[in-house]
Amino acid sequence: MRVIKVNKEIGLRIKHLREERKISQSALGEAIGVSYQQVQKYEKGISPITVERLQQIAKALGIAPADFLVNKFEEAVKERFTRYEPVKLKNGIADLNKEEAGLLKAYKSIGSKRLRQSILSHIKTIAKAEKGTR
């Protein structure tokens, strides 16, 4: 499912760049040796694009193949550095015991934002329930 999303994103990028350069689907297809229908399939994310084909498209559009992926890498980097909300610490020092520090370290190592949010939600629910039993 993730591959399909990437195909669509790359396809949209191809379409945007092609239109920006005022190149028709037919002209791009001719430049890379495929029909305009195949270019449509690439742009809609229906047909996966091989690395070789991506190189041909990039050359025809006058860009580097990596430019198709730049936004994906920028998003990943941005997500990595904006993942956590800043926490105000007393005197600039976190008051964590070894267990808490281990929990935080393990939590920060989880790559999936959705999974981190789910875990945090569960922990908050458990903490709230535990407060109610006191």
C-alpha positions as CSV (number, residue, x, y, z in Angstrom):
1,M,0.0,0.0,0.0
2,R,2.9,2.4,0.8
3,V,4.4,1.7,-2.6
4,I,1.2,2.8,-4.3
5,K,1.3,6.1,-2.4
6,V,4.9,6.7,-3.5
7,N,4.0,5.9,-7.1
8,K,1.2,8.4,-7.0
9,E,3.4,11.1,-5.4
10,I,6.1,10.6,-8.0
11,G,3.5,10.6,-10.7
12,L,2.1,13.9,-9.5
13,R,5.6,15.3,-9.4
14,I,6.2,14.2,-13.0
15,K,2.9,15.8,-14.1
16,H,3.7,19.0,-12.3
17,L,7.2,19.3,-13.8
18,R,5.9,18.3,-17.2
19,E,3.2,20.9,-17.2
20,E,5.6,23.5,-15.7
21,R,7.8,23.0,-18.7
22,K,4.8,23.0,-21.1
23,I,5.6,19.5,-22.4
24,S,2.7,17.4,-23.6
25,Q,2.2,13.8,-22.5
26,S,2.8,12.8,-26.1
27,A,6.1,14.7,-26.3
28,L,7.3,13.2,-23.0
29,G,6.2,9.7,-24.1
30,E,8.1,10.1,-27.4
31,A,11.2,11.3,-25.6
32,I,11.3,8.2,-23.3
33,G,9.9,5.7,-25.8
34,V,6.4,5.1,-24.5
35,S,2.9,6.1,-25.5
36,Y,1.1,9.1,-24.0
37,Q,-1.3,6.6,-22.3
38,Q,1.7,5.1,-20.5
39,V,2.8,8.6,-19.4
40,Q,-0.8,9.0,-18.1
41,K,-0.5,5.8,-16.1
42,Y,2.8,7.0,-14.6
43,E,1.3,10.3,-13.7
44,K,-1.7,8.7,-12.0
45,G,0.5,6.3,-10.1
46,I,-1.2,3.3,-11.8
47,S,2.0,1.9,-13.4
48,P,5.1,1.7,-11.2
49,I,8.1,3.4,-12.6
50,T,11.5,1.6,-12.9
51,V,14.6,3.4,-11.9
52,E,15.7,3.4,-15.5
53,R,12.5,4.9,-16.7
54,L,12.7,7.5,-13.9
55,Q,16.2,8.4,-15.2
56,Q,14.8,8.8,-18.7
57,I,11.9,11.0,-17.5
58,A,14.3,13.1,-15.4
59,K,16.6,13.6,-18.4
60,A,13.6,14.6,-20.6
61,L,12.4,17.1,-18.1
62,G,15.9,18.4,-17.4
63,I,16.2,17.5,-13.8
64,A,18.1,15.0,-11.6
65,P,16.3,11.7,-10.8
66,A,16.7,12.5,-7.1
67,D,14.5,15.6,-7.6
68,F,11.5,13.4,-7.8
69,L,12.2,12.3,-4.2
70,V,13.4,15.5,-2.6
71,N,10.1,16.3,-1.0
72,K,9.9,12.8,0.6
73,F,13.3,13.2,2.1
74,E,12.6,16.7,3.3
75,E,9.4,15.5,5.0
76,A,11.2,12.6,6.7
77,V,13.9,15.0,8.0
78,K,11.3,17.5,9.1
79,E,9.3,14.8,10.9
80,R,12.4,13.5,12.6
81,F,13.2,16.9,14.1
82,T,9.7,18.1,14.9
83,R,8.5,14.8,16.3
84,Y,8.5,15.8,19.9
85,E,7.0,18.8,21.6
86,P,9.5,20.6,23.7
87,V,9.3,20.0,27.5
88,K,10.2,22.6,30.0
89,L,12.7,21.3,32.5
90,K,13.5,22.5,36.0
91,N,16.9,24.2,35.9
92,G,17.4,22.7,32.4
93,I,17.8,19.2,33.8
94,A,15.3,16.4,33.3
95,D,14.2,14.7,36.5
96,L,14.1,11.2,35.2
97,N,15.0,8.0,37.0
98,K,16.7,5.1,35.1
99,E,13.3,3.4,34.3
100,E,11.8,6.6,33.0
101,A,14.8,7.4,30.9
102,G,14.8,3.9,29.4
103,L,11.1,4.2,28.6
104,L,11.7,7.6,26.9
105,K,14.7,6.2,24.9
106,A,12.6,3.2,23.7
107,Y,9.7,5.5,22.8
108,K,12.0,7.9,20.8
109,S,13.4,4.9,18.9
110,I,10.0,4.1,17.4
111,G,10.0,5.3,13.8
112,S,6.3,5.3,13.1
113,K,4.5,8.5,14.2
114,R,1.2,6.7,14.3
115,L,2.5,4.0,16.5
116,R,4.1,6.5,18.9
117,Q,0.8,8.4,19.1
118,S,-1.1,5.2,19.8
119,I,1.3,4.2,22.6
120,L,1.1,7.6,24.1
121,S,-2.6,7.4,24.0
122,H,-2.6,4.0,25.8
123,I,-0.2,5.3,28.5
124,K,-2.4,8.3,29.2
125,T,-5.5,6.1,29.4
126,I,-3.7,3.7,31.8
127,A,-2.5,6.6,33.9
128,K,-5.9,8.1,34.1
129,A,-7.5,4.8,35.0
130,E,-4.8,4.2,37.7
131,K,-5.5,7.6,39.2
132,G,-9.2,6.7,39.5
133,T,-8.4,3.6,41.5
134,R,-6.5,5.6,44.2
